Amino acid sequence: MKIKKGDNVIILAGSDKGKKGKVMKAMPTLNKIVVEGINMKKRSKKASKKTGAGQVIEMAMPIDASNAKKVA
């Protein structure tokens, strides 16, 4: 895998096609990367005594490294 953490990439396929972002995490064994602001999904967090109310957290999910291209 040629894409490393900290590289700037452009997305080649999927719903975020054409967007640019910085790689936050690379997983070479799975051939996946996490790009800042790309492939955002919402996850619900249950209420607890510490936080009080429940929350909806938006987090970046991994995409396949073949769907991204390194930008110089």
FENNORRA-V190221 format. One line per field, one symbol per residue. phi: phi as a letter, one per 30 degrees, with the letter a starting at -180 (. if undefined). psi: psi as a letter, one per 40 degrees, with the letter a starting at -180 (. if undefined). burial: 1 if it has 16 or more other C-alpha atoms within 10 Angstrom, else 0. A space follows every 10 residues. Layout:
phi: ???
psi: ???
burial: ???
This chain:
phi: .cdcdjdcbc dcbjdcejdc acdcacbddc hbbccdichd bcbccddbdd dicdbcccbd cdbdddcbbd cd
psi: hehiheihih hdiadfheii ihhdhhgdde fiihhheifh ihhhhiiidd dciiihhhih iiihdeeihh h.
burial: 0011001111 1100000001 1111111000 0111111101 0000000000 0000000000 1110100111 00
